[in-house]
Amino acid sequence: MTLDPVHVDGIAQLASRVGRRVDDRERGDVAERAWTEFLDPLYDDGEVVLEPLDGIQRHKVPIEDVALEASAFETQHGLDAGTINPTTFKNGLVLDVSQAAMAGVPSDIELHRARTIVMTVHTNDPSVDVHDEWRGGDEGYAKHRILHAPRVDRYEQTVVHALSLYLAESEHAITQADVVEDLLVLDGPIYPTGLLKWAQRHPELKRVLTEEEQPQDVLANYLTLVETFAEREIPLVGFVKNSASKAITRTLRSSLGAPWVDDDAFFRRVLERLDDDGRPKTDHLTFTNWFRSRAGTDGMLCDGSLAVDCDRTLADDAYEVTFFVVYDPRDDLVYRVEAPYVVTQDSDLRAELTTHILSEVAGERGPPLPVGKADELARIDRQGKQTLRRRIEREFDTSQQRSYNDKRWNAVEELL
């Protein structure tokens, strides 16, 4: 049943009462002040957590012009991982399955066939041991592994999802590293933020992250990935489509009452351009300078707050997260582009990466082409998820544990 028109009108009136209390122009003034006065550098409890590499700057480029810019990178590769989403079974097992794939531009059919597949399983039954080593499949094009998740009393789905996703992604990137000749773009951040956030969510998750072998191995993989590409002098970049970071706005809130829900909202306000009538201008991409960041999870692998059991081959600051932000007014979307400092400390390379990413966003109206292709390869669609779950049910001789929400939402999906 839908809302009656009278109720829609009533809700709209409630919204108008809220809207009158929020002066959007005042928010613009706060954003401008934050941009010009607080980010060069940004302090948190007396420590620098954000600083520009070339000073605070905003830029704009005509979309039609930058889309035609020649790239400094003759070939590009993208990498992504998809999952079936955490699933609980009646026999007590909780699992997720992830597959990672790499795409090339120009296309490479054999590379596109390659997969790294990880099934992570959680059980509270101490008699069950499902640890397994890497094994091959698909005539050598695939490698797969079962991972036994550390036992937890809560957050089982969080644990199996993150370990599956990030182990598959990092292992596939390392395995296929030799294929990349000019540029690798990850679909998402350069480090496993979903895993790093465990340290902030709950003491039990923090203990698992810092003490258990499985998440430590995943973190070590990402550090190895940075080292591998640094040694080969090939840039490694992360293209973040949906950043959930609140680290900058949380820090700004203590200084000037930042009203934005997250960092994307802040940068959108900083980068949007309005005409005299207050309507958005859509003919230019706008973007920031590059920043070095130790805010939130960005600094955890470099500032000593999170120990990782592996030998590092680079200076500590080489692993630091650097980023710039792009705003595409055509769709009112904000993208964050990351790279380790070992890449962006070279100003010429930094400029080449900036131009390349801007050209891709302008031409593709979204993520760079290799990222879009990798996303298509790695994505497990709804039908594929259902098929996998049914096969797993037969193998387990059990069935998925369901709730009323499964009945309700499955019925809704069948009508769509």
C-alpha positions in Angstrom: 0.0 0.0 0.0 1.3 3.4 -0.9 1.0 6.6 1.1 -2.2 8.6 0.6 -1.6 12.1 -0.9 -2.6 13.7 2.4 0.2 11.9 4.1 2.7 12.8 1.4 1.7 16.5 1.9 2.1 16.1 5.7 5.6 14.6 5.3 6.5 17.4 2.9 5.4 20.0 5.4 7.6 18.3 8.1 10.5 18.5 5.6 9.9 22.2 4.9 10.1 22.9 8.7 13.5 21.2 8.8 14.6 22.9 5.6 13.9 26.4 6.9 16.2 25.7 9.8 19.1 24.8 7.5 20.6 27.7 5.6 22.5 26.1 2.7 24.4 29.3 2.0 25.7 29.3 5.5 27.0 25.8 4.9 28.8 27.1 1.8 30.5 29.7 4.0 31.6 27.1 6.5 33.0 24.9 3.7 34.9 27.8 2.2 36.4 28.6 5.6 37.3 25.0 6.3 39.0 24.7 2.9 41.0 27.9 3.1 41.9 28.0 6.8 42.0 24.4 8.2 43.5 22.0 5.7 47.0 23.3 5.3 47.6 21.3 7.4 44.7 19.7 9.3 45.5 19.0 13.0 43.8 16.4 15.3 44.9 16.6 18.9 48.0 18.5 17.9 49.1 15.9 15.3 49.0 16.6 11.5 46.6 14.2 9.9 46.2 15.8 6.5 48.5 18.1 4.4 48.6 19.2 0.8 51.4 18.1 -1.4 51.4 21.3 -3.4 49.4 23.7 -1.3 45.6 24.1 -1.2 44.3 24.4 -4.7 41.1 23.8 -6.6 41.1 23.3 -10.4 38.6 22.9 -13.2 38.9 21.5 -16.7 36.4 21.5 -19.6 34.9 18.0 -19.8 35.0 17.8 -23.6 38.6 18.9 -23.8 40.0 16.7 -21.0 38.2 13.7 -22.4 40.4 13.9 -25.5 43.7 14.2 -23.6 46.3 11.6 -24.6 47.2 9.3 -21.7 50.8 8.8 -20.5 49.9 5.2 -19.9 49.9 3.1 -23.0 48.2 0.2 -21.3 46.0 0.1 -18.1 44.7 -2.6 -15.9 41.9 -2.7 -13.4 41.1 -5.1 -10.6 38.0 -5.8 -8.6 36.5 -8.5 -6.4 32.9 -9.4 -5.9 31.1 -11.6 -3.3 27.9 -13.6 -2.9 27.4 -11.7 0.5 27.6 -13.4 3.9 25.3 -16.4 4.2 24.3 -18.3 7.4 23.3 -22.0 7.2 21.2 -24.0 9.6 24.2 -26.2 10.5 25.9 -23.2 12.1 28.3 -22.3 9.3 28.5 -18.7 8.1 30.4 -18.1 4.9 31.1 -15.8 2.0 32.6 -16.4 -1.4 34.6 -13.9 -3.3 36.1 -13.9 -6.8 38.7 -11.4 -8.0 39.4 -10.5 -11.6 41.7 -8.2 -13.6 40.8 -6.5 -16.8 43.2 -5.0 -19.4 42.9 -2.1 -21.8 43.6 -3.1 -24.5 41.6 -6.3 -23.8 43.4 -9.5 -22.9 41.1 -12.5 -23.1 43.4 -14.9 -21.2 43.9 -12.4 -18.4 40.1 -11.8 -18.2 39.6 -15.6 -17.7 41.9 -15.7 -14.7 40.2 -15.8 -11.3 41.2 -15.9 -7.6 38.4 -17.4 -5.5 38.2 -17.5 -1.7 35.6 -19.1 0.5 35.8 -18.0 4.1 33.9 -20.1 6.7 33.1 -19.3 10.3 31.9 -22.0 12.7 31.6 -22.2 16.5 32.1 -26.0 16.4 35.7 -26.6 17.6 35.8 -30.0 15.9 35.6 -28.4 12.4 38.8 -27.5 10.7 38.5 -26.3 7.1 41.9 -24.7 6.6 43.1 -25.3 3.1 46.0 -24.3 0.9 45.8 -22.6 -2.5 44.7 -24.9 -5.3 44.5 -24.6 -9.0 41.5 -24.9 -11.3 40.1 -24.1 -14.8 43.2 -25.5 -16.6 45.5 -23.2 -14.5 43.5 -20.0 -15.0 42.0 -20.1 -11.5 43.3 -20.5 -8.0 41.0 -21.0 -5.0 41.2 -21.5 -1.3 39.0 -22.2 1.8 39.8 -20.0 4.7 38.8 -20.8 8.3 37.8 -17.5 9.9 38.9 -16.7 13.5 36.1 -17.6 15.9 34.1 -14.6 17.2 30.9 -14.3 19.3 29.5 -11.6 17.1 30.2 -10.0 13.8 30.5 -13.4 12.1 29.2 -12.0 8.8 31.5 -9.0 8.9 34.5 -11.2 9.4 33.8 -13.7 6.6 32.9 -10.9 4.2 36.0 -8.8 4.7 38.4 -11.8 4.7 37.0 -13.2 1.5 36.9 -10.0 -0.3 40.3 -8.6 0.6 42.2 -11.9 0.4 40.8 -12.6 -3.1 41.6 -9.0 -4.3 45.1 -8.8 -2.8 46.2 -12.3 -3.8 44.9 -11.8 -7.4 46.7 -8.5 -7.7 50.0 -10.0 -6.5 49.6 -13.1 -8.7 48.9 -11.0 -11.9 51.3 -8.2 -11.1 53.8 -9.2 -13.8 51.1 -8.7 -16.5 50.8 -5.0 -15.6 53.2 -2.8 -17.6 52.1 0.8 -17.1 49.3 1.3 -14.6 47.1 -0.7 -12.2 43.8 0.8 -10.9 42.1 -1.0 -8.0 38.3 -0.7 -7.8 38.3 0.9 -4.3 41.0 2.1 -1.9 44.6 1.0 -2.0 44.3 -0.6 1.5 41.5 -2.8 2.9 39.5 -0.1 4.8 36.7 -2.5 5.6 39.3 -4.6 7.5 41.1 -1.7 9.1 37.8 -0.3 10.5 37.7 -3.4 12.8 40.1 -1.6 15.1 37.5 1.1 15.6 34.3 -0.9 15.7 34.5 -3.3 18.7 37.2 -4.6 21.0 36.6 -8.2 19.8 37.2 -7.2 16.2 40.3 -5.2 17.1 41.7 -8.3 18.9 41.0 -10.4 15.8 42.7 -7.9 13.5 45.8 -7.5 15.6 46.3 -11.1 16.9 44.9 -13.5 14.4 47.0 -14.9 11.5 44.3 -14.5 8.7 43.7 -10.8 8.8 47.4 -10.1 9.4 48.2 -12.1 6.2 45.7 -10.0 4.3 47.2 -6.7 5.5 50.7 -8.0 4.7 49.5 -8.7 1.1 48.6 -5.1 0.6 51.9 -3.8 1.8 53.6 -6.4 -0.5 51.5 -5.1 -3.3 52.8 -1.5 -2.8 56.4 -2.8 -2.6 56.0 -4.9 -5.7 54.8 -2.0 -7.8 57.3 0.4 -6.3 60.1 -2.0 -7.2 58.9 -2.2 -10.8 58.3 1.6 -10.9 54.7 1.1 -12.0 52.0 3.3 -10.4 49.4 1.7 -8.2 46.1 3.7 -7.9 42.8 3.2 -6.1 39.6 4.6 -7.5 37.0 5.0 -4.8 33.5 5.4 -6.1 31.6 5.5 -2.8 33.8 6.7 0.0 32.3 6.4 3.5 35.2 8.2 5.2 34.2 10.7 7.9 37.7 11.3 9.2 38.2 14.8 7.9 34.7 16.1 8.7 35.0 14.5 12.2 38.2 16.4 12.8 36.7 19.7 11.4 33.6 19.3 13.5 35.6 19.8 16.7 37.0 23.1 15.3 34.2 24.8 13.5 31.1 22.7 13.8 31.3 21.0 10.3 27.7 20.1 9.3 28.5 17.5 6.6 27.6 13.9 7.1 30.9 12.6 5.6 34.0 13.8 3.7 32.3 13.3 0.3 29.6 15.9 1.3 32.3 18.3 2.3 34.3 18.0 -0.9 31.1 18.2 -3.0 30.3 21.6 -1.4 33.9 22.8 -1.9 34.0 21.7 -5.6 30.6 22.5 -6.9 30.1 25.6 -9.1 26.8 27.5 -9.3 25.6 30.0 -11.8 24.0 33.4 -10.8 20.6 31.6 -10.3 22.1 29.0 -8.0 22.0 26.2 -10.5 25.0 23.8 -10.9 27.4 24.4 -13.8 28.0 21.1 -15.6 30.6 21.9 -18.3 33.7 21.3 -16.2 35.2 18.7 -13.9 36.5 20.2 -10.7 39.2 18.6 -8.5 41.5 19.2 -5.6 45.2 19.1 -5.1 46.8 15.8 -3.8 46.8 15.4 0.0 48.9 13.2 2.3 46.5 11.6 4.8 46.9 10.0 8.1 43.3 10.7 9.1 41.1 7.8 10.2 42.2 4.4 8.8 44.5 6.1 6.3 47.4 6.3 8.8 46.9 2.9 10.5 49.5 1.0 8.5 52.1 3.8 8.7 51.8 5.6 12.1 52.5 2.6 14.3 49.0 2.3 15.6 48.5 -1.1 14.0 51.3 -3.6 13.9 51.5 -5.9 10.9 53.6 -9.1 11.1 55.8 -8.6 8.0 59.1 -7.2 7.0 58.8 -3.9 5.1 61.3 -3.0 2.4 60.3 0.7 2.0 60.5 3.7 4.2 57.5 4.2 6.4 56.2 7.3 4.6 56.3 5.4 1.3 53.2 3.5 2.3 51.2 6.6 3.3 47.9 7.2 1.6 47.7 10.2 -0.7 44.6 11.2 -2.6 42.8 13.9 -4.6 39.1 14.4 -5.1 37.2 14.7 -8.4 33.7 16.2 -8.7 31.6 15.3 -11.8 28.7 17.8 -11.9 26.9 15.8 -14.6 25.8 13.2 -12.1 26.6 15.2 -8.9 29.1 12.5 -7.9 32.4 12.7 -5.9 35.3 10.3 -6.6 38.4 9.9 -4.4 41.6 8.8 -6.2 44.3 7.2 -4.0 47.9 6.2 -4.4 50.7 5.4 -2.0 53.2 8.2 -1.4 56.0 6.2 -3.0 54.0 6.9 -6.3 52.9 10.5 -5.8 56.1 11.9 -4.4 57.2 12.3 -8.0 55.5 15.5 -9.1 55.6 14.6 -12.9 54.1 11.2 -12.3 51.5 12.8 -10.0 50.5 15.2 -12.8 50.3 12.4 -15.4 48.0 10.3 -13.1 45.8 13.3 -12.5 45.3 14.0 -16.2 44.7 10.4 -17.0 42.1 9.9 -14.3 40.3 13.1 -15.3 40.3 12.1 -18.9 38.8 8.7 -18.0 36.1 10.2 -15.8 35.2 12.7 -18.4 35.1 10.1 -21.2 33.5 7.3 -19.3 31.2 9.5 -17.2 32.3 7.4 -14.2 35.1 5.0 -13.3 38.1 4.5 -15.6 37.4 1.9 -18.3 39.6 -0.9 -16.9 37.8 -0.5 -13.5 34.5 -0.8 -15.2 35.6 -3.9 -17.1 37.0 -5.5 -13.9 33.8 -4.8 -12.1 31.8 -6.6 -14.8 34.2 -9.6 -14.7 34.2 -9.9 -10.9 30.6 -9.1 -10.2 28.4 -12.1 -9.1 24.9 -11.3 -10.2 21.7 -12.2 -8.3 21.1 -15.4 -10.2 24.7 -16.4 -9.8 24.4 -15.9 -6.0 21.3 -18.0 -5.8 22.9 -20.8 -7.8 26.0 -20.8 -5.7 24.0 -20.9 -2.5 21.8 -23.8 -3.7 25.0 -25.8 -4.7 26.5 -25.1 -1.3 23.3 -26.2 0.5 23.5 -29.5 -1.3 27.2 -29.9 -0.5 26.5 -29.1 3.2 23.3 -31.3 3.2 21.6 -28.3 4.9 19.8 -25.1 3.9 20.2 -21.4 4.3 18.9 -20.0 7.5 16.2 -17.6 6.5 14.3 -14.8 8.2 11.0 -13.1 7.4 13.0 -10.3 5.6 14.1 -13.0 3.1 10.5 -13.8 2.3 9.4 -10.2 2.1 12.2 -8.9 -0.1 12.3 -12.0 -2.3 8.6 -11.4 -3.1 9.3 -7.8 -3.9 12.2 -8.7 -6.2 10.0 -11.2 -8.1 7.6 -8.4 -8.8 10.3 -6.1 -10.3 
